[in-house]
C-alpha cells in the first residue's frame, strides 16, 4: 500500500496507464498449470475450485485450488478491530507470529498453527506499522506525521514520523523502548544485522510540499543503527543516495530486500529498481539501476531466489487501491517481473500475474510475498489483496506458472480489503488479511511438500536467509 503522501499522484497516473492499455503484447508472461499436479507443461488456469470451504472463524466465500486449504482464521480483535485498523505486515520468531496493524500490533502463539492464540496486543496507532523482529527487539515503521514518537501521540500536530522500537523479551507485555525520527518517516524498513549492531534501511516516499517532516529534496534511503545492547541510543548514521540517475517522479524507495549472506540488496524505488552491494551496510554501493517505463508504475517490492541469481520485482499499479486484476489491465502491469542476475547485472526474463479475473469492486495487484523453501526450485507465495494468495513457480524465469491459490469473494463492504502479506513459515502459509485477520493456509503439493522439513528460528521477509 502506498503512502498518503503520493497516493493522489499515483492514482491519477494509474488511471491514465490502465485506460491507455486495454491490450498489448508481453514478453514471457505467466503460464498457469493445473493445481495439484507436478511441474510440467502449462495446462490452463489452476482449477479444482473448492467453493465455500470456510475455516473456523471465517464465514466468507472461500475458494481454493485442490492443493490448498484454509486451516483457520483468527479475526481482528479489540482494540485493533476498528474500521481504520488495517492489518499490515508479518514477522516470525520461534513459536510466535507478529502482525502489524494501523492501530498497533498483535503477538500470536502459533505453536499449534491450527489454533493460533493471542498472547498480547499493543495499541500504538500510526500508518503503517510494518513490523520486524530481532532477538528481544521489535521495530515498527511509522509513515504518518504524529504529534510525537510515543504511542499516545495524535495526528493533531504533524511533528514526528520514523521508527518505534519495543522490547519483546516478555511476549505477554511488550515495552516501548525508543524511537528514531527519519526524513519522510518510514513506509517500510529492512534489517541488516552485523555484529552487535542492527542496521535498518528505512524506505519512504517524498517529498511532501509544506511538510515539517518530509521536506524537499528526498531521493535517499536512510540507515539507522540500533545497538542491540543499547537500543535507546539508536540513530540515523547515513543517508546514501542510491540513484546514479535521478528518479523521475516520487523520490525515495518503497521497499528494500537485503540478503546479508550474499552482500546484496534489491531496492524497489517507485519508478526504479536498484541492485546494491551491502558489504558495508552503512555505505551501500550501486551495482545497477533499472527502469521499465512501459509496464511498471510502482516498483513496490523485491525478492531474491535462494542462490541470489534472480530477483522478482513487484509492481503495485494503483497503489493497492484499484482493481487491476481484470480483463482491462494487461498481464505485464500490476504484476511481477523476473530478472536473472547475469555477470552481476539484472536481465529481465518474464512476468507473472494471477490469471483469475477479479470483480471491479476488488482491489487487486501484486503485493508482499516470500520464497517457499524448496531446494533446487524457485517457488514463491504472494499476497494479491482481494486477489487472495497465490503460490507460483519461477524456476524457469521465462515461463512462471501458478500452482495453487486461496481467495475470498468480494469484501462485503466498500473499501480496501484482502491479503496484505502472505509468507511461508515452518510448514504453513500465514496471510495477514487487512479486514479479516490472520489466515493460516496449508498447501499439499509434490512441488512444495519438501519445504515442510525446513525449520526457521526467525523470519523477516525483507532480510533473506539461505535455506
matplotlib code that plots the C-alpha trace (Angstrom):
import matplotlib.pyplot as plt

x = [0.0, 1.4, 1.7, -0.9, 2.0, 1.9, -1.5, -3.2, -0.4, -0.1, -3.9, -4.1, -1.1, -2.6, -5.9, -4.2, -2.0, -4.8, -7.1, -4.4, -3.6, -6.5, -4.3, -0.7, 1.9, 4.0, 7.3, 7.1, 4.1, 2.8, 1.5, -0.6, -0.8, -3.5, -3.2, -2.2, 0.0, 3.8, 5.6, 5.3, 3.7, 1.1, -2.4, -4.7, -5.7, -5.2, -8.6, -10.4, -12.0, -13.4, -16.0, -17.3, -14.7, -14.6, -12.4, -13.0, -13.7, -14.4, -17.8, -16.7, -16.9, -13.5, -12.2, -9.0, -7.3, -7.4, -4.0, -4.7, -6.9, -7.7, -6.7, -8.1, -8.8, -8.3, -10.4, -9.1, -10.0, -10.4, -8.6, -7.3, -10.5, -11.8, -12.6, -9.2, -7.3, -6.0, -3.7, -0.4, 2.9, 4.1, 7.2, 8.0, 10.2, 10.1, 6.5, 5.3, 3.8, 3.8, 1.1, 1.3, -1.9, -2.6, -3.7, -0.6, 0.5, -0.5, 1.6, 0.2, 1.3, 1.5, 3.0, -0.2, -0.8, -4.3, -5.2, -3.2, -3.6, -3.4, -0.6, -0.7, -1.9, -0.3, -2.3, 0.1, -1.7, 0.0, 0.3, 1.5, 3.1, 5.0, 6.8, 10.1, 11.8, 15.4, 16.2, 14.3, 13.6, 10.5, 10.6, 7.6, 7.6, 5.6, 4.7, 2.4, 3.2, 2.3, 2.4, 5.4, 7.1, 5.0, 2.1, -0.1, 0.6, -2.1, -2.4, -3.3, 0.3, 2.4, 5.8, 7.3, 7.5, 10.1, 10.8, 9.5, 11.4, 9.9, 11.4, 9.6, 11.6, 8.2, 5.8, 2.9, 4.0, 5.9, 7.6, 8.2, 11.9, 12.8, 12.2, 14.2, 12.9, 13.6, 13.0, 9.6, 9.0, 9.3, 7.0, 8.9, 12.2, 14.8, 17.2, 20.8, 22.3, 26.1, 28.0, 26.4, 24.6, 21.4, 21.4, 17.9, 17.3, 14.4, 12.3, 9.8, 8.3, 8.6, 9.0, 5.7, 5.1, 5.0, 5.8, 7.8, 8.7, 9.2, 10.9, 12.4, 14.6, 14.1, 16.0, 17.6, 17.2, 18.3, 20.4, 19.6, 22.0, 20.4, 23.0, 21.4, 22.5, 21.6, 18.6, 17.8, 20.8, 19.6, 20.2, 20.5, 24.1, 23.8, 21.5, 23.0, 21.8, 21.4, 20.3, 23.1, 20.2, 17.7, 14.3, 11.6, 8.7, 8.3, 11.6, 12.8, 12.1, 9.1, 11.0, 14.5, 15.1, 18.6, 20.4, 23.3, 24.9, 25.3, 26.2, 23.4, 20.2, 17.5, 15.6, 12.2, 12.1, 8.7, 9.9, 13.2, 14.8, 18.3, 20.8, 23.1, 26.3, 25.9, 29.2, 29.4, 25.8, 26.3, 27.6, 25.8, 27.2, 25.1, 25.6, 22.8, 19.7, 16.9, 13.5, 10.5, 8.5, 6.3, 5.0, 5.8, 4.3, 5.3, 8.3, 7.0, 9.0, 11.8, 12.6, 15.8, 15.8, 17.7, 21.1, 20.7, 20.8, 17.4, 15.3, 11.5, 10.3, 6.6, 4.6, 1.9, -0.1, -2.6, -1.1, -3.2, -6.4, -7.5, -9.0, -6.1, -6.6, -9.2, -9.5, -8.8, -5.3, -2.5, -0.7, 2.5, 1.0, 0.4, 2.4, 5.8, 8.9, 11.5, 15.1, 18.1, 21.4, 24.0, 27.6, 26.4, 23.7, 19.9, 18.3, 14.6, 13.2, 9.5, 6.4, 3.9, 0.3, -2.6, -4.9, -8.2, -10.2, -11.4, -14.5, -14.4, -15.1, -12.0, -8.7, -6.1, -2.4, 0.9, 1.9, 4.0, 5.3, 8.1, 10.0, 8.8, 12.0, 12.2, 15.8, 16.7, 13.4, 12.3, 8.8, 7.0, 3.8, 2.4, -0.5, -2.7, -5.1, -8.6, -7.0, -6.1, -2.9, -1.1, 1.7, 3.8, 6.9, 9.5, 12.3, 12.1, 12.3, 10.8, 7.8, 6.5, 3.3, 0.8, 0.5, -2.1, -4.3, -6.6, -9.1, -12.3, -15.2, -15.5, -15.4, -18.9, -18.4, -16.8, -13.2, -9.7, -9.6, -7.7, -4.3, -1.6, 1.2, 1.4, 4.5, 5.6, 6.9, 7.6, 5.2, 2.3, 1.3, 0.3, -1.7, -2.3, -5.7, -6.5, -10.1, -10.5, -7.4, -4.8, -5.3, -3.4, -3.3, -1.8, -0.6, -0.1, 1.7, 4.6, 6.5, 6.2, 6.0, 9.8, 9.5, 7.7, 11.1, 12.7, 12.6, 13.3, 14.0, 13.3, 11.8, 11.7, 10.9, 12.9, 16.0, 16.5, 18.4, 19.6, 17.7]
y = [0.0, 3.4, 6.3, 9.1, 11.4, 10.1, 8.4, 11.2, 11.4, 7.7, 7.1, 9.7, 8.1, 4.7, 5.6, 7.0, 4.0, 1.4, 3.3, 3.6, -0.1, -2.4, -4.9, -5.1, -7.7, -9.1, -10.9, -14.3, -13.8, -16.4, -19.7, -21.3, -25.1, -27.2, -27.1, -30.2, -31.5, -31.6, -29.0, -29.6, -28.1, -25.5, -26.9, -23.9, -22.0, -23.5, -25.2, -27.7, -24.9, -25.7, -23.0, -22.0, -24.1, -21.6, -22.4, -21.8, -18.2, -17.3, -17.1, -15.7, -17.3, -19.0, -20.6, -22.6, -24.8, -28.6, -28.5, -25.6, -25.3, -22.8, -24.2, -21.4, -17.7, -15.5, -12.3, -9.0, -8.2, -5.1, -2.7, -3.4, -4.0, -0.5, 0.5, 2.1, -0.7, -2.5, -5.5, -5.0, -6.9, -10.1, -11.3, -14.6, -15.8, -19.3, -20.1, -16.6, -14.5, -10.7, -8.9, -5.2, -3.1, 0.6, 0.6, -1.2, -4.8, -8.3, -11.2, -14.7, -18.0, -20.3, -23.4, -25.1, -23.5, -24.9, -22.9, -19.6, -17.9, -14.2, -13.5, -9.7, -6.7, -3.2, -0.2, 2.2, 3.9, 5.0, 4.2, 1.7, -0.1, -2.7, -4.9, -6.8, -8.7, -9.3, -11.0, -9.1, -6.1, -5.3, -2.4, -0.6, 1.7, 4.9, 6.7, 9.3, 12.6, 12.4, 14.8, 12.9, 9.5, 7.9, 5.5, 8.1, 10.6, 12.1, 13.4, 16.9, 18.2, 16.9, 16.9, 13.3, 10.1, 7.3, 4.1, 2.9, 0.2, -2.2, -4.8, -8.1, -10.2, -10.7, -11.6, -11.0, -7.5, -5.7, -2.4, 0.7, 1.5, 4.3, 5.9, 7.4, 10.3, 9.8, 12.1, 11.4, 8.7, 5.0, 3.4, 0.1, -1.0, -3.7, -5.1, -6.0, -7.5, -7.1, -7.8, -6.1, -3.6, -3.9, -1.7, -0.7, 0.6, 3.0, 3.4, 6.2, 8.3, 12.0, 14.9, 16.3, 20.1, 22.3, 19.4, 19.7, 16.0, 15.4, 18.5, 18.5, 17.1, 13.4, 10.9, 8.7, 5.7, 6.2, 3.9, 3.6, 1.9, 0.2, -1.1, -4.4, -4.0, -0.3, 0.3, 3.6, 5.1, 4.2, 6.9, 7.7, 7.1, 7.7, 8.8, 7.2, 8.5, 5.2, 6.7, 7.3, 8.5, 10.9, 9.5, 10.8, 11.3, 10.4, 10.3, 7.6, 3.9, 1.7, -1.3, -2.8, -6.5, -7.4, -10.7, -10.2, -13.6, -12.6, -9.0, -7.9, -5.9, -5.1, -1.8, -1.2, 2.6, 3.5, 4.1, 2.3, -1.0, -0.8, -3.7, -2.9, -4.2, -4.1, -5.5, -2.2, -1.8, 1.9, 2.7, 0.5, 0.6, 0.8, -2.1, -1.2, 1.0, -0.2, 1.0, -0.5, 2.5, 0.5, -1.9, -0.9, 2.1, 1.5, -0.7, -2.0, -4.9, -7.3, -11.0, -12.9, -16.5, -18.7, -18.6, -14.9, -15.5, -13.9, -11.0, -10.8, -7.2, -6.4, -3.6, -2.1, -0.4, 1.9, 1.7, -1.3, 0.7, -0.3, -3.4, -4.2, -8.0, -7.7, -8.0, -4.3, -4.5, -6.3, -9.2, -7.2, -4.4, -4.7, -7.9, -9.4, -9.1, -11.9, -10.8, -13.1, -11.7, -12.3, -11.2, -9.0, -7.4, -7.7, -9.1, -9.3, -12.8, -12.8, -11.6, -13.3, -12.2, -14.2, -15.2, -15.3, -12.2, -10.2, -8.0, -4.3, -3.9, -5.8, -4.0, -6.4, -6.1, -7.8, -7.3, -8.9, -12.5, -14.8, -17.8, -21.3, -23.1, -25.9, -26.9, -26.5, -24.8, -21.2, -21.1, -18.2, -17.4, -13.9, -11.7, -10.0, -8.1, -9.2, -11.5, -13.6, -15.7, -17.3, -19.9, -19.8, -21.4, -19.3, -21.9, -21.2, -17.4, -17.1, -19.4, -18.8, -20.7, -20.7, -24.0, -23.1, -20.3, -19.2, -16.3, -14.9, -13.3, -9.5, -7.8, -7.3, -3.5, -0.8, -0.2, -1.7, -5.4, -8.7, -10.2, -7.6, -10.2, -13.9, -15.7, -19.3, -20.2, -23.7, -25.7, -23.2, -20.1, -17.2, -14.4, -11.0, -10.0, -6.3, -6.8, -10.5, -11.0, -13.8, -16.7, -19.9, -21.8, -25.2, -26.3, -30.0, -30.4, -32.6, -29.4, -27.7, -30.6, -30.7, -27.2, -28.7, -30.1, -26.7, -25.0, -21.4, -19.8, -16.2, -14.9, -11.3, -11.4, -8.3, -9.9, -13.0, -16.0, -19.1, -22.3]
z = [0.0, -1.0, 1.4, 1.5, 0.5, -3.0, -3.3, -5.4, -7.9, -8.2, -8.7, -11.4, -13.2, -12.8, -14.2, -17.3, -17.6, -17.3, -19.6, -22.3, -22.4, -22.9, -24.6, -25.7, -26.1, -23.3, -23.2, -21.4, -19.1, -16.6, -17.8, -15.0, -14.7, -13.2, -9.4, -7.6, -10.4, -10.6, -12.6, -16.3, -19.4, -18.8, -18.8, -18.3, -15.1, -11.7, -11.2, -9.0, -7.0, -3.6, -3.1, 0.3, 2.2, 5.1, 8.0, 11.7, 12.4, 8.8, 7.2, 3.9, 0.5, 0.3, -2.9, -3.3, -5.7, -4.9, -3.3, -0.9, 2.1, 4.8, 8.1, 10.3, 10.5, 13.6, 13.2, 14.3, 17.9, 20.0, 20.4, 16.9, 15.0, 14.1, 10.5, 10.1, 11.9, 8.9, 9.3, 7.6, 7.6, 9.4, 11.1, 12.9, 15.8, 17.2, 18.0, 17.6, 14.7, 14.9, 12.9, 12.3, 12.2, 11.7, 15.4, 16.7, 16.7, 17.9, 19.0, 18.4, 19.7, 16.7, 18.4, 17.2, 13.8, 13.7, 16.8, 17.0, 20.3, 21.0, 23.5, 23.6, 21.7, 21.8, 20.9, 19.1, 16.2, 13.0, 9.4, 8.5, 11.4, 9.3, 11.8, 12.1, 15.0, 16.0, 19.3, 22.0, 19.7, 17.6, 15.2, 13.7, 10.6, 11.1, 7.8, 9.1, 10.8, 14.5, 17.4, 18.9, 19.0, 21.8, 21.3, 22.9, 20.1, 17.9, 14.4, 15.6, 15.2, 12.3, 14.0, 14.0, 12.0, 11.7, 13.7, 17.0, 19.0, 21.5, 23.9, 23.4, 25.8, 27.6, 24.8, 27.1, 27.9, 25.2, 26.3, 24.3, 24.3, 22.0, 18.6, 15.7, 13.6, 9.9, 7.0, 5.4, 8.0, 7.4, 5.0, 5.3, 6.8, 6.3, 8.9, 8.2, 11.4, 11.8, 15.0, 18.0, 15.7, 13.8, 10.7, 9.5, 6.0, 6.1, 2.9, 2.4, -0.4, -0.7, -0.6, 0.6, 0.0, 3.0, 5.3, 8.5, 8.4, 4.7, 3.1, -0.4, -1.8, -0.9, -3.0, -0.4, 1.9, 5.5, 7.6, 11.3, 13.6, 16.6, 19.1, 20.2, 23.8, 23.9, 21.7, 23.4, 21.6, 18.1, 15.5, 11.8, 10.7, 6.9, 4.1, 1.0, -2.4, -4.4, -7.7, -10.3, -12.5, -10.9, -10.1, -12.5, -10.2, -6.5, -4.6, -2.2, -2.1, -1.2, -0.1, 0.2, 0.5, 1.9, 1.5, 4.0, 3.4, -0.3, 0.5, -1.8, -1.6, -4.1, -3.7, -5.2, -5.5, -7.1, -10.7, -10.3, -9.3, -7.8, -7.2, -4.3, -2.7, 1.1, 2.2, 4.2, 5.3, 6.2, 2.7, 0.1, -3.4, -6.5, -8.9, -11.3, -11.6, -14.0, -15.2, -17.0, -18.0, -20.4, -17.8, -14.2, -12.4, -8.7, -8.1, -4.8, -3.5, -4.3, -3.6, -4.4, -5.1, -2.7, -4.5, -5.4, -9.2, -9.7, -8.4, -8.6, -8.6, -8.0, -9.5, -7.2, -10.0, -8.5, -5.0, -3.9, -4.3, -7.7, -9.5, -11.8, -11.9, -14.7, -18.5, -19.0, -17.5, -19.3, -17.8, -17.5, -15.4, -11.7, -11.9, -11.1, -13.3, -13.1, -13.6, -13.8, -12.4, -15.2, -14.6, -11.8, -13.9, -14.0, -17.2, -17.5, -18.4, -17.8, -16.0, -13.7, -12.8, -11.4, -14.2, -12.2, -13.1, -10.2, -10.0, -10.4, -6.7, -5.7, -5.2, -6.6, -7.5, -6.8, -3.1, -0.4, -0.6, 0.3, -1.0, -0.2, 0.8, -1.8, -2.6, -6.3, -7.1, -7.1, -5.6, -4.1, -2.2, -2.6, -1.5, -4.1, -1.8, -2.9, -5.5, -2.5, -2.1, -5.0, -5.0, -8.1, -9.6, -11.4, -11.7, -15.4, -15.3, -18.7, -18.0, -14.5, -13.6, -10.7, -8.8, -6.2, -4.8, -2.0, -2.3, -0.9, -2.7, -2.8, 0.6, 1.9, 2.4, 0.3, 0.9, 0.8, 1.7, 1.1, 1.8, 2.6, 3.2, 2.6, 3.9, 4.3, 7.8, 9.1, 7.1, 6.7, 4.8, 7.0, 5.4, 7.1, 5.8, 6.0, 7.2, 8.1, 10.4, 10.4, 8.0, 8.3, 5.0, 4.0, 0.7, -0.1, -3.5, -4.7, -5.6, -2.2, 0.2, 0.7, 2.3, 5.3, 6.5, 6.7, 10.1, 10.8, 14.2, 13.0, 9.8, 8.5, 4.8, 3.9, 5.4, 3.4, 4.7, 2.8, 3.4]

ax = plt.figure().add_subplot(projection="3d")
ax.plot(x, y, z, "-o")
ax.set_aspect("equal")
plt.show()
